[in-house]
Amino acid sequence: MFTYPPQALFDRVIPKSKIYAHAKPGKAVKALFVSSLGEIVWKYKLSPETINLPARHGVSEIQVFDLSLKTPELHPSVLRTIDRVIPFPILFQLTHGDRIRFAASWKRPSEADAAKWVIEASYLTPWQAASDARPPLPVALDLASLYEQLIRRHLPLPPRPGESLKEQVARILAIEAKEKACQQIESRLNREKQFNRKVELNGTLRSLRAELSNLHSS
């Protein structure tokens, strides 16, 4: 998604065995690692030493991982497993053939244990040509504000004026929940035979769609 400065290049292969040792994934997740994931490369390290931005609000480094995929799709549990092992924010660059897509989770330091990170939400961009031009890193005053800007570029909806990242993510999660609820109501409507019950379900569906429209509005 971005062109990273050459001085931030780290370029080290991470053996899957190291991920397994720290994450202790089950057999099903290990099988997904083997079947769908090739090499894991710790490509860039964005830190005060490499990009001359100070740490702030617990964000002392931002990592960029390159993942070469064996298959076009990667199960979310694979990314989540890697994300949980690394106690820093991570941006993922997923490549398959001549295509690339990007993934990122909004992570924050745990309030109970500052050494641990909590994953609030994860997002994946559509595929694009790997040869597409990429912009430089956005201008930022510190690593925390840079991380916020990087995460926002992965989100499926733009922010409202003055909307914080926390509020934006909460709105997107609410949209996802209500879209799921709409699908469930529509499925029940298709099966329902009683007229009175259909009327009730249609009313619920209209309310949900109105709430969705409000959440989507800018």
C-alpha positions as CSV (number, residue, x, y, z in Angstrom):
1,M,0.0,0.0,0.0
2,F,3.0,2.3,0.6
3,T,6.5,2.7,-0.5
4,Y,8.6,2.2,2.7
5,P,11.9,4.1,3.1
6,P,15.0,1.9,2.4
7,Q,16.6,2.7,5.8
8,A,13.6,0.8,7.4
9,L,14.4,-2.4,5.5
10,F,14.8,-5.4,7.9
11,D,14.3,-8.3,5.4
12,R,14.5,-11.4,7.6
13,V,12.7,-14.7,7.1
14,I,10.7,-15.9,10.1
15,P,10.4,-19.7,10.3
16,K,6.9,-20.9,10.8
17,S,8.3,-23.0,13.7
18,K,9.0,-19.8,15.7
19,I,5.3,-18.8,15.2
20,Y,4.2,-22.2,16.3
21,A,6.5,-22.1,19.4
22,H,5.0,-18.9,20.7
23,A,1.4,-19.1,19.5
24,K,0.9,-22.9,20.0
25,P,-1.8,-23.1,17.4
26,G,-4.0,-26.2,17.1
27,K,-3.7,-28.8,14.3
28,A,-6.3,-27.2,12.1
29,V,-4.5,-23.8,12.1
30,K,-1.1,-25.5,11.6
31,A,-2.6,-27.2,8.5
32,L,-3.7,-23.9,7.2
33,F,-0.2,-22.5,7.6
34,V,1.2,-25.4,5.6
35,S,-1.4,-25.5,2.9
36,S,-1.9,-21.8,2.2
37,L,1.2,-19.9,3.4
38,G,4.7,-19.9,1.9
39,E,7.5,-17.7,3.2
40,I,7.1,-15.1,6.0
41,V,9.5,-12.2,5.7
42,W,9.8,-9.5,8.3
43,K,10.3,-6.8,5.6
44,Y,10.4,-3.4,7.3
45,K,10.7,-2.0,10.8
46,L,9.3,1.5,11.3
47,S,10.9,2.8,14.5
48,P,12.5,6.0,15.8
49,E,15.8,4.8,14.6
50,T,14.7,4.0,11.1
51,I,12.2,6.7,10.2
52,N,13.1,9.4,12.8
53,L,9.6,9.5,14.4
54,P,9.3,9.4,18.2
55,A,7.4,6.7,20.0
56,R,4.1,7.7,21.5
57,H,1.0,6.2,23.2
58,G,2.7,2.8,23.5
59,V,3.6,2.6,19.8
60,S,7.4,2.2,19.7
61,E,7.6,0.3,16.4
62,I,5.4,-0.7,13.4
63,Q,6.3,-3.9,11.6
64,V,5.7,-4.8,7.9
65,F,5.5,-8.5,7.1
66,D,5.5,-9.9,3.6
67,L,3.5,-13.2,3.2
68,S,3.8,-15.2,0.0
69,L,0.6,-17.2,-0.4
70,K,0.3,-20.7,-2.0
71,T,-3.5,-20.1,-2.5
72,P,-5.5,-16.9,-3.4
73,E,-7.2,-16.9,-0.1
74,L,-5.7,-17.0,3.4
75,H,-7.8,-17.9,6.4
76,P,-8.2,-15.1,8.9
77,S,-6.9,-17.4,11.7
78,V,-3.4,-17.5,10.1
79,L,-3.0,-13.7,10.2
80,R,-4.5,-13.5,13.6
81,T,-2.1,-16.1,14.9
82,I,0.9,-14.2,13.6
83,D,-0.6,-10.9,14.9
84,R,-0.9,-12.3,18.4
85,V,2.7,-13.5,18.5
86,I,4.3,-10.1,17.6
87,P,3.8,-7.5,20.4
88,F,3.8,-4.6,18.0
89,P,1.4,-3.2,15.3
90,I,1.8,-5.2,12.0
91,L,1.0,-4.3,8.4
92,F,0.8,-7.4,6.1
93,Q,1.6,-7.5,2.4
94,L,0.1,-10.6,0.9
95,T,1.3,-11.7,-2.5
96,H,0.0,-14.4,-4.8
97,G,1.4,-14.5,-8.3
98,D,1.4,-11.0,-9.7
99,R,-1.2,-9.7,-7.3
100,I,-0.9,-8.1,-3.9
101,R,-3.3,-7.2,-1.1
102,F,-2.8,-5.6,2.3
103,A,-4.1,-6.5,5.8
104,A,-3.9,-4.8,9.1
105,S,-5.4,-5.1,12.6
106,W,-6.1,-2.2,14.9
107,K,-4.1,-3.2,17.9
108,R,-3.7,-1.4,21.2
109,P,-1.7,-2.0,24.4
110,S,-3.7,-4.0,26.9
111,E,-4.9,-1.9,29.9
112,A,-4.3,-4.9,32.2
113,D,-0.8,-5.7,30.9
114,A,1.1,-3.1,28.9
115,A,3.4,-5.8,27.5
116,K,0.4,-7.4,25.7
117,W,-1.6,-6.1,22.8
118,V,-5.4,-6.4,22.2
119,I,-6.6,-6.8,18.6
120,E,-9.8,-4.8,18.2
121,A,-10.6,-5.4,14.5
122,S,-8.9,-6.7,11.3
123,Y,-9.2,-5.5,7.8
124,L,-8.2,-6.8,4.3
125,T,-8.0,-4.8,1.1
126,P,-9.0,-6.1,-2.3
127,W,-6.4,-7.6,-4.6
128,Q,-4.5,-5.3,-6.9
129,A,-1.6,-5.6,-9.4
130,A,1.7,-5.9,-7.5
131,S,3.2,-3.5,-10.1
132,D,0.8,-0.7,-9.1
133,A,2.5,2.5,-8.0
134,R,2.4,3.1,-4.2
135,P,2.5,6.4,-2.3
136,P,5.1,7.3,0.3
137,L,4.3,7.0,3.9
138,P,1.9,9.8,5.1
139,V,3.3,12.7,7.0
140,A,3.1,12.2,10.8
141,L,4.5,13.7,14.0
142,D,5.0,10.4,15.8
143,L,4.6,6.6,15.4
144,A,1.2,6.6,17.0
145,S,-0.3,9.1,14.6
146,L,1.5,7.3,11.7
147,Y,-0.1,4.0,12.8
148,E,-3.5,5.6,12.9
149,Q,-3.2,6.9,9.4
150,L,-1.9,3.6,8.1
151,I,-4.8,1.7,9.7
152,R,-7.4,4.2,8.3
153,R,-6.1,3.4,4.8
154,H,-7.2,-0.2,5.4
155,L,-10.7,0.5,6.6
156,P,-13.6,0.0,4.2
157,L,-15.4,3.3,5.0
158,P,-13.9,6.8,5.2
159,P,-14.1,8.6,8.6
160,R,-16.8,11.2,9.3
161,P,-15.5,14.7,10.0
162,G,-13.8,14.7,13.4
163,E,-14.4,11.0,13.9
164,S,-11.7,9.3,15.9
165,L,-10.2,6.0,14.8
166,K,-11.9,4.3,17.8
167,E,-15.3,5.7,16.7
168,Q,-14.7,4.8,13.1
169,V,-13.9,1.2,13.9
170,A,-16.9,1.0,16.3
171,R,-19.1,2.3,13.5
172,I,-17.8,-0.3,11.0
173,L,-18.3,-3.1,13.5
174,A,-21.8,-1.9,14.1
175,I,-22.5,-1.9,10.3
176,E,-21.1,-5.5,10.0
177,A,-23.3,-6.6,12.9
178,K,-26.5,-5.0,11.5
179,E,-25.8,-6.4,8.0
180,K,-25.5,-9.8,9.5
181,A,-28.8,-9.2,11.4
182,C,-30.5,-8.1,8.1
183,Q,-29.4,-11.3,6.4
184,Q,-30.7,-13.4,9.2
185,I,-34.1,-11.6,9.1
186,E,-34.3,-12.0,5.3
187,S,-33.6,-15.7,5.7
188,R,-36.4,-16.0,8.3
189,L,-38.8,-14.1,6.0
190,N,-38.2,-16.5,3.2
191,R,-39.1,-19.4,5.5
192,E,-42.0,-17.7,7.4
193,K,-45.6,-18.7,6.4
194,Q,-47.7,-16.7,8.9
195,F,-48.8,-13.3,7.6
196,N,-48.7,-11.6,10.9
197,R,-45.2,-12.8,11.6
198,K,-44.0,-11.7,8.1
199,V,-45.4,-8.2,8.9
200,E,-43.4,-8.1,12.2
201,L,-40.2,-9.3,10.5
202,N,-40.6,-6.7,7.7
203,G,-40.9,-4.0,10.3
204,T,-37.7,-5.2,12.1
205,L,-35.9,-5.3,8.7
206,R,-37.0,-1.7,7.8
207,S,-35.7,-0.5,11.2
208,L,-32.3,-2.3,10.7
209,R,-32.0,-0.9,7.2
210,A,-32.7,2.7,8.5
211,E,-30.0,2.2,11.1
212,L,-27.6,1.0,8.5
213,S,-28.3,4.0,6.3
214,N,-27.5,6.3,9.2
215,L,-24.3,4.5,10.0
216,H,-23.2,4.7,6.4
217,S,-24.0,8.4,6.1
218,S,-21.1,10.9,6.3
